[in-house]
């Protein structure tokens, strides 16, 4: 991924506990982000994801992840 593409990173505010997402360049991935509610510097947290598959009948089932973050 070059600087033209920006992944979404997740953060949790240590003051108000708000969980928020931010698009930023990979070069800034380790920088703290300002909470949109209280402006406190917030650490990045690991993101979760869900992966599903369908069988021959079209029934979906989870392969990995919890489906919620």
mmCIF file of the N, C-alpha and C atoms, coordinates in Angstrom:
data_MODEL
# 
_entry.id   MODEL 
# 
loop_
_atom_site.group_PDB 
_atom_site.id 
_atom_site.type_symbol 
_atom_site.label_atom_id 
_atom_site.label_alt_id 
_atom_site.label_comp_id 
_atom_site.label_asym_id 
_atom_site.label_entity_id 
_atom_site.label_seq_id 
_atom_site.pdbx_PDB_ins_code 
_atom_site.Cartn_x 
_atom_site.Cartn_y 
_atom_site.Cartn_z 
_atom_site.occupancy 
_atom_site.B_iso_or_equiv 
_atom_site.pdbx_formal_charge 
_atom_site.auth_seq_id 
_atom_site.auth_comp_id 
_atom_site.auth_asym_id 
_atom_site.auth_atom_id 
_atom_site.pdbx_PDB_model_num 
ATOM 1   N N  . UNK A 1 1  ? 0.841   -1.175  0.000  1.00 0.00 ? 1  UNK A N  1 
ATOM 2   C CA . UNK A 1 1  ? 0.000   0.000   0.000  1.00 0.00 ? 1  UNK A CA 1 
ATOM 3   C C  . UNK A 1 1  ? 0.883   1.234   0.000  1.00 0.00 ? 1  UNK A C  1 
ATOM 4   N N  . UNK A 1 2  ? 0.671   2.124   -0.926 1.00 0.00 ? 2  UNK A N  1 
ATOM 5   C CA . UNK A 1 2  ? 1.425   3.361   -0.971 1.00 0.00 ? 2  UNK A CA 1 
ATOM 6   C C  . UNK A 1 2  ? 0.743   4.441   -0.158 1.00 0.00 ? 2  UNK A C  1 
ATOM 7   N N  . UNK A 1 3  ? 1.304   5.624   -0.184 1.00 0.00 ? 3  UNK A N  1 
ATOM 8   C CA . UNK A 1 3  ? 0.747   6.737   0.571  1.00 0.00 ? 3  UNK A CA 1 
ATOM 9   C C  . UNK A 1 3  ? -0.601  7.184   0.011  1.00 0.00 ? 3  UNK A C  1 
ATOM 10  N N  . UNK A 1 4  ? -0.934  6.811   -1.238 1.00 0.00 ? 4  UNK A N  1 
ATOM 11  C CA . UNK A 1 4  ? -2.199  7.206   -1.831 1.00 0.00 ? 4  UNK A CA 1 
ATOM 12  C C  . UNK A 1 4  ? -3.388  6.476   -1.227 1.00 0.00 ? 4  UNK A C  1 
ATOM 13  N N  . UNK A 1 5  ? -3.148  5.306   -0.629 1.00 0.00 ? 5  UNK A N  1 
ATOM 14  C CA . UNK A 1 5  ? -4.227  4.533   -0.017 1.00 0.00 ? 5  UNK A CA 1 
ATOM 15  C C  . UNK A 1 5  ? -4.105  4.650   1.491  1.00 0.00 ? 5  UNK A C  1 
ATOM 16  N N  . UNK A 1 6  ? -5.250  4.834   2.134  1.00 0.00 ? 6  UNK A N  1 
ATOM 17  C CA . UNK A 1 6  ? -5.225  4.988   3.583  1.00 0.00 ? 6  UNK A CA 1 
ATOM 18  C C  . UNK A 1 6  ? -6.128  3.948   4.238  1.00 0.00 ? 6  UNK A C  1 
ATOM 19  N N  . UNK A 1 7  ? -5.541  3.097   5.064  1.00 0.00 ? 7  UNK A N  1 
ATOM 20  C CA . UNK A 1 7  ? -6.354  2.121   5.791  1.00 0.00 ? 7  UNK A CA 1 
ATOM 21  C C  . UNK A 1 7  ? -7.108  2.782   6.946  1.00 0.00 ? 7  UNK A C  1 
ATOM 22  N N  . UNK A 1 8  ? -8.102  2.077   7.447  1.00 0.00 ? 8  UNK A N  1 
ATOM 23  C CA . UNK A 1 8  ? -8.874  2.539   8.607  1.00 0.00 ? 8  UNK A CA 1 
ATOM 24  C C  . UNK A 1 8  ? -8.250  1.919   9.847  1.00 0.00 ? 8  UNK A C  1 
ATOM 25  N N  . UNK A 1 9  ? -7.961  2.756   10.825 1.00 0.00 ? 9  UNK A N  1 
ATOM 26  C CA . UNK A 1 9  ? -7.435  2.299   12.107 1.00 0.00 ? 9  UNK A CA 1 
ATOM 27  C C  . UNK A 1 9  ? -8.462  2.569   13.193 1.00 0.00 ? 9  UNK A C  1 
ATOM 28  N N  . UNK A 1 10 ? -8.484  1.709   14.210 1.00 0.00 ? 10 UNK A N  1 
ATOM 29  C CA . UNK A 1 10 ? -9.409  1.871   15.336 1.00 0.00 ? 10 UNK A CA 1 
ATOM 30  C C  . UNK A 1 10 ? -8.644  2.362   16.554 1.00 0.00 ? 10 UNK A C  1 
ATOM 31  N N  . UNK A 1 11 ? -9.294  3.217   17.328 1.00 0.00 ? 11 UNK A N  1 
ATOM 32  C CA . UNK A 1 11 ? -8.703  3.807   18.528 1.00 0.00 ? 11 UNK A CA 1 
ATOM 33  C C  . UNK A 1 11 ? -9.715  3.740   19.658 1.00 0.00 ? 11 UNK A C  1 
ATOM 34  N N  . UNK A 1 12 ? -9.212  3.749   20.899 1.00 0.00 ? 12 UNK A N  1 
ATOM 35  C CA . UNK A 1 12 ? -10.069 3.844   22.087 1.00 0.00 ? 12 UNK A CA 1 
ATOM 36  C C  . UNK A 1 12 ? -9.515  4.956   22.960 1.00 0.00 ? 12 UNK A C  1 
ATOM 37  N N  . UNK A 1 13 ? -10.390 5.858   23.340 1.00 0.00 ? 13 UNK A N  1 
ATOM 38  C CA . UNK A 1 13 ? -10.007 6.992   24.169 1.00 0.00 ? 13 UNK A CA 1 
ATOM 39  C C  . UNK A 1 13 ? -9.825  6.546   25.622 1.00 0.00 ? 13 UNK A C  1 
ATOM 40  N N  . UNK A 1 14 ? -8.691  6.889   26.254 1.00 0.00 ? 14 UNK A N  1 
ATOM 41  C CA . UNK A 1 14 ? -8.478  6.499   27.649 1.00 0.00 ? 14 UNK A CA 1 
ATOM 42  C C  . UNK A 1 14 ? -9.329  7.322   28.628 1.00 0.00 ? 14 UNK A C  1 
ATOM 43  N N  . UNK A 1 15 ? -9.791  8.485   28.218 1.00 0.00 ? 15 UNK A N  1 
ATOM 44  C CA . UNK A 1 15 ? -10.569 9.358   29.107 1.00 0.00 ? 15 UNK A CA 1 
ATOM 45  C C  . UNK A 1 15 ? -12.058 9.030   29.080 1.00 0.00 ? 15 UNK A C  1 
ATOM 46  N N  . UNK A 1 16 ? -12.673 9.050   27.890 1.00 0.00 ? 16 UNK A N  1 
ATOM 47  C CA . UNK A 1 16 ? -14.128 8.849   27.806 1.00 0.00 ? 16 UNK A CA 1 
ATOM 48  C C  . UNK A 1 16 ? -14.510 7.463   27.279 1.00 0.00 ? 16 UNK A C  1 
ATOM 49  N N  . UNK A 1 17 ? -13.506 6.640   26.930 1.00 0.00 ? 17 UNK A N  1 
ATOM 50  C CA . UNK A 1 17 ? -13.694 5.260   26.461 1.00 0.00 ? 17 UNK A CA 1 
ATOM 51  C C  . UNK A 1 17 ? -14.438 5.144   25.135 1.00 0.00 ? 17 UNK A C  1 
ATOM 52  N N  . UNK A 1 18 ? -14.496 6.224   24.371 1.00 0.00 ? 18 UNK A N  1 
ATOM 53  C CA . UNK A 1 18 ? -15.111 6.175   23.048 1.00 0.00 ? 18 UNK A CA 1 
ATOM 54  C C  . UNK A 1 18 ? -14.226 5.354   22.118 1.00 0.00 ? 18 UNK A C  1 
ATOM 55  N N  . UNK A 1 19 ? -14.840 4.463   21.354 1.00 0.00 ? 19 UNK A N  1 
ATOM 56  C CA . UNK A 1 19 ? -14.130 3.706   20.326 1.00 0.00 ? 19 UNK A CA 1 
ATOM 57  C C  . UNK A 1 19 ? -14.441 4.384   18.999 1.00 0.00 ? 19 UNK A C  1 
ATOM 58  N N  . UNK A 1 20 ? -13.393 4.753   18.239 1.00 0.00 ? 20 UNK A N  1 
ATOM 59  C CA . UNK A 1 20 ? -13.608 5.447   16.970 1.00 0.00 ? 20 UNK A CA 1 
ATOM 60  C C  . UNK A 1 20 ? -12.615 4.964   15.926 1.00 0.00 ? 20 UNK A C  1 
ATOM 61  N N  . UNK A 1 21 ? -12.927 5.249   14.672 1.00 0.00 ? 21 UNK A N  1 
ATOM 62  C CA . UNK A 1 21 ? -12.089 4.862   13.541 1.00 0.00 ? 21 UNK A CA 1 
ATOM 63  C C  . UNK A 1 21 ? -11.555 6.105   12.859 1.00 0.00 ? 21 UNK A C  1 
ATOM 64  N N  . UNK A 1 22 ? -10.395 5.946   12.221 1.00 0.00 ? 22 UNK A N  1 
ATOM 65  C CA . UNK A 1 22 ? -9.799  7.063   11.507 1.00 0.00 ? 22 UNK A CA 1 
ATOM 66  C C  . UNK A 1 22 ? -9.040  6.551   10.285 1.00 0.00 ? 22 UNK A C  1 
ATOM 67  N N  . UNK A 1 23 ? -9.245  7.228   9.158  1.00 0.00 ? 23 UNK A N  1 
ATOM 68  C CA . UNK A 1 23 ? -8.459  6.959   7.952  1.00 0.00 ? 23 UNK A CA 1 
ATOM 69  C C  . UNK A 1 23 ? -7.161  7.737   8.072  1.00 0.00 ? 23 UNK A C  1 
ATOM 70  N N  . UNK A 1 24 ? -6.029  7.060   7.930  1.00 0.00 ? 24 UNK A N  1 
ATOM 71  C CA . UNK A 1 24 ? -4.754  7.769   7.944  1.00 0.00 ? 24 UNK A CA 1 
ATOM 72  C C  . UNK A 1 24 ? -3.719  6.983   7.167  1.00 0.00 ? 24 UNK A C  1 
ATOM 73  N N  . UNK A 1 25 ? -2.690  7.675   6.691  1.00 0.00 ? 25 UNK A N  1 
ATOM 74  C CA . UNK A 1 25 ? -1.628  6.993   5.944  1.00 0.00 ? 25 UNK A CA 1 
ATOM 75  C C  . UNK A 1 25 ? -0.913  5.971   6.834  1.00 0.00 ? 25 UNK A C  1 
ATOM 76  N N  . UNK A 1 26 ? -0.393  4.932   6.228  1.00 0.00 ? 26 UNK A N  1 
ATOM 77  C CA . UNK A 1 26 ? 0.339   3.914   6.981  1.00 0.00 ? 26 UNK A CA 1 
ATOM 78  C C  . UNK A 1 26 ? 1.534   4.519   7.711  1.00 0.00 ? 26 UNK A C  1 
ATOM 79  N N  . UNK A 1 27 ? 2.115   5.560   7.160  1.00 0.00 ? 27 UNK A N  1 
ATOM 80  C CA . UNK A 1 27 ? 3.265   6.201   7.798  1.00 0.00 ? 27 UNK A CA 1 
ATOM 81  C C  . UNK A 1 27 ? 2.911   6.829   9.144  1.00 0.00 ? 27 UNK A C  1 
ATOM 82  N N  . UNK A 1 28 ? 1.619   7.031   9.413  1.00 0.00 ? 28 UNK A N  1 
ATOM 83  C CA . UNK A 1 28 ? 1.170   7.623   10.683 1.00 0.00 ? 28 UNK A CA 1 
ATOM 84  C C  . UNK A 1 28 ? 0.422   6.604   11.550 1.00 0.00 ? 28 UNK A C  1 
ATOM 85  N N  . UNK A 1 29 ? 0.535   5.317   11.211 1.00 0.00 ? 29 UNK A N  1 
ATOM 86  C CA . UNK A 1 29 ? -0.246  4.278   11.886 1.00 0.00 ? 29 UNK A CA 1 
ATOM 87  C C  . UNK A 1 29 ? 0.055   4.155   13.376 1.00 0.00 ? 29 UNK A C  1 
ATOM 88  N N  . UNK A 1 30 ? 1.249   4.486   13.811 1.00 0.00 ? 30 UNK A N  1 
ATOM 89  C CA . UNK A 1 30 ? 1.608   4.347   15.227 1.00 0.00 ? 30 UNK A CA 1 
ATOM 90  C C  . UNK A 1 30 ? 1.426   5.623   16.030 1.00 0.00 ? 30 UNK A C  1 
ATOM 91  N N  . UNK A 1 31 ? 0.989   6.703   15.387 1.00 0.00 ? 31 UNK A N  1 
ATOM 92  C CA . UNK A 1 31 ? 0.752   7.954   16.105 1.00 0.00 ? 31 UNK A CA 1 
ATOM 93  C C  . UNK A 1 31 ? -0.582  7.896   16.843 1.00 0.00 ? 31 UNK A C  1 
ATOM 94  N N  . UNK A 1 32 ? -0.643  8.545   17.987 1.00 0.00 ? 32 UNK A N  1 
ATOM 95  C CA . UNK A 1 32 ? -1.910  8.648   18.712 1.00 0.00 ? 32 UNK A CA 1 
ATOM 96  C C  . UNK A 1 32 ? -2.845  9.567   17.934 1.00 0.00 ? 32 UNK A C  1 
ATOM 97  N N  . UNK A 1 33 ? -4.153  9.359   18.128 1.00 0.00 ? 33 UNK A N  1 
ATOM 98  C CA . UNK A 1 33 ? -5.167  10.168  17.450 1.00 0.00 ? 33 UNK A CA 1 
ATOM 99  C C  . UNK A 1 33 ? -5.999  10.920  18.476 1.00 0.00 ? 33 UNK A C  1 
ATOM 100 N N  . UNK A 1 34 ? -6.449  12.113  18.120 1.00 0.00 ? 34 UNK A N  1 
ATOM 101 C CA . UNK A 1 34 ? -7.309  12.897  19.005 1.00 0.00 ? 34 UNK A CA 1 
ATOM 102 C C  . UNK A 1 34 ? -8.718  12.323  19.017 1.00 0.00 ? 34 UNK A C  1 
ATOM 103 N N  . UNK A 1 35 ? -9.254  12.094  20.208 1.00 0.00 ? 35 UNK A N  1 
ATOM 104 C CA . UNK A 1 35 ? -10.630 11.623  20.353 1.00 0.00 ? 35 UNK A CA 1 
ATOM 105 C C  . UNK A 1 35 ? -11.577 12.689  19.810 1.00 0.00 ? 35 UNK A C  1 
ATOM 106 N N  . UNK A 1 36 ? -12.550 12.308  18.988 1.00 0.00 ? 36 UNK A N  1 
ATOM 107 C CA . UNK A 1 36 ? -13.488 13.295  18.438 1.00 0.00 ? 36 UNK A CA 1 
ATOM 108 C C  . UNK A 1 36 ? -14.436 13.883  19.482 1.00 0.00 ? 36 UNK A C  1 
ATOM 109 N N  . UNK A 1 37 ? -14.556 13.245  20.654 1.00 0.00 ? 37 UNK A N  1 
ATOM 110 C CA . UNK A 1 37 ? -15.448 13.748  21.711 1.00 0.00 ? 37 UNK A CA 1 
ATOM 111 C C  . UNK A 1 37 ? -14.727 14.681  22.677 1.00 0.00 ? 37 UNK A C  1 
ATOM 112 N N  . UNK A 1 38 ? -13.594 14.218  23.235 1.00 0.00 ? 38 UNK A N  1 
ATOM 113 C CA . UNK A 1 38 ? -12.941 14.996  24.289 1.00 0.00 ? 38 UNK A CA 1 
ATOM 114 C C  . UNK A 1 38 ? -11.523 15.462  23.932 1.00 0.00 ? 38 UNK A C  1 
ATOM 115 N N  . UNK A 1 39 ? -11.055 15.135  22.757 1.00 0.00 ? 39 UNK A N  1 
ATOM 116 C CA . UNK A 1 39 ? -9.752  15.573  22.226 1.00 0.00 ? 39 UNK A CA 1 
ATOM 117 C C  . UNK A 1 39 ? -8.548  14.944  22.928 1.00 0.00 ? 39 UNK A C  1 
ATOM 118 N N  . UNK A 1 40 ? -8.765  13.935  23.781 1.00 0.00 ? 40 UNK A N  1 
ATOM 119 C CA . UNK A 1 40 ? -7.678  13.239  24.462 1.00 0.00 ? 40 UNK A CA 1 
ATOM 120 C C  . UNK A 1 40 ? -6.905  12.400  23.445 1.00 0.00 ? 40 UNK A C  1 
ATOM 121 N N  . UNK A 1 41 ? -5.589  12.324  23.594 1.00 0.00 ? 41 UNK A N  1 
ATOM 122 C CA . UNK A 1 41 ? -4.775  11.476  22.724 1.00 0.00 ? 41 UNK A CA 1 
ATOM 123 C C  . UNK A 1 41 ? -5.126  10.017  22.988 1.00 0.00 ? 41 UNK A C  1 
ATOM 124 N N  . UNK A 1 42 ? -5.410  9.271   21.918 1.00 0.00 ? 42 UNK A N  1 
ATOM 125 C CA . UNK A 1 42 ? -5.894  7.899   22.039 1.00 0.00 ? 42 UNK A CA 1 
ATOM 126 C C  . UNK A 1 42 ? -4.985  6.925   21.315 1.00 0.00 ? 42 UNK A C  1 
ATOM 127 N N  . UNK A 1 43 ? -4.794  5.756   21.910 1.00 0.00 ? 43 UNK A N  1 
ATOM 128 C CA . UNK A 1 43 ? -3.953  4.707   21.344 1.00 0.00 ? 43 UNK A CA 1 
ATOM 129 C C  . UNK A 1 43 ? -4.734  3.881   20.322 1.00 0.00 ? 43 UNK A C  1 
ATOM 130 N N  . UNK A 1 44 ? -4.025  3.410   19.324 1.00 0.00 ? 44 UNK A N  1 
ATOM 131 C CA . UNK A 1 44 ? -4.619  2.503   18.341 1.00 0.00 ? 44 UNK A CA 1 
ATOM 132 C C  . UNK A 1 44 ? -4.811  1.143   18.986 1.00 0.00 ? 44 UNK A C  1 
ATOM 133 N N  . UNK A 1 45 ? -5.901  0.456   18.629 1.00 0.00 ? 45 UNK A N  1 
ATOM 134 C CA . UNK A 1 45 ? -6.180  -0.898  19.112 1.00 0.00 ? 45 UNK A CA 1 
ATOM 135 C C  . UNK A 1 45 ? -6.271  -1.839  17.921 1.00 0.00 ? 45 UNK A C  1 
ATOM 136 N N  . UNK A 1 46 ? -6.139  -3.126  18.178 1.00 0.00 ? 46 UNK A N  1 
ATOM 137 C CA . UNK A 1 46 ? -6.261  -4.106  17.106 1.00 0.00 ? 46 UNK A CA 1 
ATOM 138 C C  . UNK A 1 46 ? -7.703  -4.186  16.630 1.00 0.00 ? 46 UNK A C  1 
ATOM 139 N N  . UNK A 1 47 ? -7.883  -4.241  15.335 1.00 0.00 ? 47 UNK A N  1 
ATOM 140 C CA . UNK A 1 47 ? -9.210  -4.354  14.734 1.00 0.00 ? 47 UNK A CA 1 
ATOM 141 C C  . UNK A 1 47 ? -9.602  -5.818  14.640 1.00 0.00 ? 47 UNK A C  1 
ATOM 142 N N  . UNK A 1 48 ? -10.891 -6.074  14.744 1.00 0.00 ? 48 UNK A N  1 
ATOM 143 C CA . UNK A 1 48 ? -11.395 -7.432  14.549 1.00 0.00 ? 48 UNK A CA 1 
ATOM 144 C C  . UNK A 1 48 ? -12.167 -7.477  13.238 1.00 0.00 ? 48 UNK A C  1 
ATOM 145 N N  . UNK A 1 49 ? -12.315 -8.642  12.698 1.00 0.00 ? 49 UNK A N  1 
ATOM 146 C CA . UNK A 1 49 ? -13.044 -8.795  11.449 1.00 0.00 ? 49 UNK A CA 1 
ATOM 147 C C  . UNK A 1 49 ? -13.796 -10.114 11.471 1.00 0.00 ? 49 UNK A C  1 
ATOM 148 N N  . UNK A 1 50 ? -14.701 -10.256 10.536 1.00 0.00 ? 50 UNK A N  1 
ATOM 149 C CA . UNK A 1 50 ? -15.444 -11.501 10.396 1.00 0.00 ? 50 UNK A CA 1 
ATOM 150 C C  . UNK A 1 50 ? -15.264 -12.014 8.975  1.00 0.00 ? 50 UNK A C  1 
ATOM 151 N N  . UNK A 1 51 ? -15.230 -13.316 8.852  1.00 0.00 ? 51 UNK A N  1 
ATOM 152 C CA . UNK A 1 51 ? -15.104 -13.950 7.540  1.00 0.00 ? 51 UNK A CA 1 
ATOM 153 C C  . UNK A 1 51 ? -16.161 -15.040 7.458  1.00 0.00 ? 51 UNK A C  1 
ATOM 154 N N  . UNK A 1 52 ? -16.973 -15.007 6.411  1.00 0.00 ? 52 UNK A N  1 
ATOM 155 C CA . UNK A 1 52 ? -18.061 -15.970 6.262  1.00 0.00 ? 52 UNK A CA 1 
ATOM 156 C C  . UNK A 1 52 ? -17.951 -16.708 4.941  1.00 0.00 ? 52 UNK A C  1 
ATOM 157 N N  . UNK A 1 53 ? -18.580 -17.839 4.909  1.00 0.00 ? 53 UNK A N  1 
ATOM 158 C CA . UNK A 1 53 ? -18.627 -18.659 3.703  1.00 0.00 ? 53 UNK A CA 1 
ATOM 159 C C  . UNK A 1 53 ? -20.053 -19.145 3.520  1.00 0.00 ? 53 UNK A C  1 
ATOM 160 N N  . UNK A 1 54 ? -20.431 -19.431 2.283  1.00 0.00 ? 54 UNK A N  1 
ATOM 161 C CA . UNK A 1 54 ? -21.748 -20.004 2.035  1.00 0.00 ? 54 UNK A CA 1 
ATOM 162 C C  . UNK A 1 54 ? -21.594 -21.412 1.492  1.00 0.00 ? 54 UNK A C  1 
ATOM 163 N N  . UNK A 1 55 ? -22.523 -22.275 1.869  1.00 0.00 ? 55 UNK A N  1 
ATOM 164 C CA . UNK A 1 55 ? -22.496 -23.636 1.345  1.00 0.00 ? 55 UNK A CA 1 
ATOM 165 C C  . UNK A 1 55 ? -23.325 -23.710 0.064  1.00 0.00 ? 55 UNK A C  1 
ATOM 166 N N  . UNK A 1 56 ? -23.502 -24.896 -0.452 1.00 0.00 ? 56 UNK A N  1 
ATOM 167 C CA . UNK A 1 56 ? -24.207 -25.072 -1.733 1.00 0.00 ? 56 UNK A CA 1 
ATOM 168 C C  . UNK A 1 56 ? -25.669 -24.644 -1.675 1.00 0.00 ? 56 UNK A C  1 
ATOM 169 N N  . UNK A 1 57 ? -26.250 -24.569 -0.477 1.00 0.00 ? 57 UNK A N  1 
ATOM 170 C CA . UNK A 1 57 ? -27.643 -24.135 -0.340 1.00 0.00 ? 57 UNK A CA 1 
ATOM 171 C C  . UNK A 1 57 ? -27.759 -22.626 -0.150 1.00 0.00 ? 57 UNK A C  1 
ATOM 172 N N  . UNK A 1 58 ? -26.594 -21.942 -0.016 1.00 0.00 ? 58 UNK A N  1 
ATOM 173 C CA . UNK A 1 58 ? -26.607 -20.505 0.196  1.00 0.00 ? 58 UNK A CA 1 
ATOM 174 C C  . UNK A 1 58 ? -26.611 -20.109 1.657  1.00 0.00 ? 58 UNK A C  1 
ATOM 175 N N  . UNK A 1 59 ? -26.532 -21.097 2.548  1.00 0.00 ? 59 UNK A N  1 
ATOM 176 C CA . UNK A 1 59 ? -26.511 -20.835 3.996  1.00 0.00 ? 59 UNK A CA 1 
ATOM 177 C C  . UNK A 1 59 ? -25.131 -20.313 4.396  1.00 0.00 ? 59 UNK A C  1 
ATOM 178 N N  . UNK A 1 60 ? -25.100 -19.161 5.078  1.00 0.00 ? 60 UNK A N  1 
ATOM 179 C CA . UNK A 1 60 ? -23.831 -18.564 5.508  1.00 0.00 ? 60 UNK A CA 1 
ATOM 180 C C  . UNK A 1 60 ? -23.426 -19.100 6.866  1.00 0.00 ? 60 UNK A C  1 
ATOM 181 N N  . UNK A 1 61 ? -22.108 -19.283 7.036  1.00 0.00 ? 61 UNK A N  1 
ATOM 182 C CA . UNK A 1 61 ? -21.570 -19.662 8.333  1.00 0.00 ? 61 UNK A CA 1 
ATOM 183 C C  . UNK A 1 61 ? -20.237 -18.957 8.550  1.00 0.00 ? 61 UNK A C  1 
ATOM 184 N N  . UNK A 1 62 ? -19.963 -18.606 9.802  1.00 0.00 ? 62 UNK A N  1 
ATOM 185 C CA . UNK A 1 62 ? -18.724 -17.903 10.141 1.00 0.00 ? 62 UNK A CA 1 
ATOM 186 C C  . UNK A 1 62 ? -17.528 -18.832 10.023 1.00 0.00 ? 62 UNK A C  1 
ATOM 187 N N  . UNK A 1 63 ? -16.454 -18.309 9.458  1.00 0.00 ? 63 UNK A N  1 
ATOM 188 C CA . UNK A 1 63 ? -15.188 -19.037 9.373  1.00 0.00 ? 63 UNK A CA 1 
ATOM 189 C C  . UNK A 1 63 ? -14.241 -18.519 10.446 1.00 0.00 ? 63 UNK A C  1 
ATOM 190 N N  . UNK A 1 64 ? -14.194 -17.192 10.621 1.00 0.00 ? 64 UNK A N  1 
ATOM 191 C CA . UNK A 1 64 ? -13.292 -16.575 11.608 1.00 0.00 ? 64 UNK A CA 1 
ATOM 192 C C  . UNK A 1 64 ? -13.878 -15.261 12.059 1.00 0.00 ? 64 UNK A C  1 
ATOM 193 N N  . UNK A 1 65 ? -13.422 -14.804 13.211 1.00 0.00 ? 65 UNK A N  1 
ATOM 194 C CA . UNK A 1 65 ? -13.869 -13.497 13.715 1.00 0.00 ? 65 UNK A CA 1 
ATOM 195 C C  . UNK A 1 65 ? -15.188 -13.594 14.427 1.00 0.00 ? 65 UNK A C  1 
ATOM 196 N N  . UNK A 1 66 ? -15.540 -12.467 15.039 1.00 0.00 ? 66 UNK A N  1 
ATOM 197 C CA . UNK A 1 66 ? -16.771 -12.454 15.829 1.00 0.00 ? 66 UNK A CA 1 
ATOM 198 C C  . UNK A 1 66 ? -17.920 -11.786 15.095 1.00 0.00 ? 66 UNK A C  1 
ATOM 199 N N  . UNK A 1 67 ? -17.589 -11.035 14.045 1.00 0.00 ? 67 UNK A N  1 
ATOM 200 C CA . UNK A 1 67 ? -18.635 -10.338 13.319 1.00 0.00 ? 67 UNK A CA 1 
ATOM 201 C C  . UNK A 1 67 ? -18.971 -8.982  13.881 1.00 0.00 ? 67 UNK A C  1 
ATOM 202 N N  . UNK A 1 68 ? -18.362 -8.627  15.017 1.00 0.00 ? 68 UNK A N  1 
ATOM 203 C CA . UNK A 1 68 ? -18.555 -7.288  15.578 1.00 0.00 ? 68 UNK A CA 1 
ATOM 204 C C  . UNK A 1 68 ? -17.251 -6.831  16.182 1.00 0.00 ? 68 UNK A C  1 
ATOM 205 N N  . UNK A 1 69 ? -17.083 -5.512  16.275 1.00 0.00 ? 69 UNK A N  1 
ATOM 206 C CA . UNK A 1 69 ? -15.845 -5.014  16.868 1.00 0.00 ? 69 UNK A CA 1 
ATOM 207 C C  . UNK A 1 69 ? -16.075 -4.372  18.190 1.00 0.00 ? 69 UNK A C  1 
# 
